[in-house]
Amino acid sequence: VEPLIAGLPLVAHNKPFDEGCLKAVFRMYRMDYPDYPFFCTLQAARRQLRHLSDHRLPTVAECCGYRLDEHHHALADAEACAAIALTIL
């Protein structure tokens, strides 16, 4: 996967969690972590969408025009995060 994403930023709706997991996998396999540029839609939503009652992924996604029907399904969550990123990052 690394050659496919080299030079591209990564985006998550809770960067500390996702980046921590990714770094743990790199450590487990004794690989050097390439310090990917990593953006957080949760942090951006907290700054830019203060009017929301909460900043959970489904709430923010809906505010950005994406209906997340299968929360905690990896592909659906990734698509929701991408929709948020395209709107507020």
N, C-alpha and C positions, 0 to 999 in steps of 0.2 A: 504494500500500500504506500509505503514511504515515497517511492519515485512518482507516484500519481499525484501526491499532494505537496511535493516539494515546492516551496515558494508561495503556497497558497495559505491564506489565513484560515484558522479553525474558528467555529462559532458554537457556543453552547448557551443554554438557558440557566446555567449555574456553573460558570467557568471553574471556580475552585474545585467542585466535585469532579467534573469531567476531566479537567486537566490533571487532577490528582490521580484519577484512575489510569489515565494514559501514561503518566510518568511511572506509576507502579508497575505497569506491564513492561515498560522499557527496562526498569530495574530488574524485574524478575528474569528477563531474558538476557540480562547483562549487556544491554544495548545503550549507546549514548543517546540521550534525549536531544533532539535537534532544536529545541527552543522555538517551537512553532509560534507564530503570532496568533494570539488567542483572544477573541472578543466575547463579551458576555451580554446577551440580550436581557438578562435579569437586571443587571446593573443599569443598563441603558433605560429599561422600562421604569425602574425606580426613579431615575432622574427626569425622564421625559413624560411619563404617564402617571403623574402623582395623583390624579383624580380617581384612579382605579381603587376598588375596595381591597384588592390584593394583587399581587404580581406573580401569581402562579402561572405556569405555562398556558393552561386553557384560557384563563382570563385575559392574558396579554394577547394571545393569538386571536381571540375573538375580537378584541379591540382593534387589531390590525387587519381584520377581514378574513381570518382563517378559522374555520370551524374544526376544532380538534375533537373528533368523536371517539378516538381510541387512545386516550391518554395512557402513557406508560408502554405503548407499543413503539418499539424503537424507530421504525420508519415514520410513523405518524408524528411522533415527537420531533424527529429531525425535520420533517416538512414544516411543522408549525414553527420551529425555531428559525428556519430559513425564511418563512413568510414574515416573521417579526423582524429579522435582520434586514430584509429588503425594505421594510417600512421605517425603521427607526435608527438603523446604524448608518 
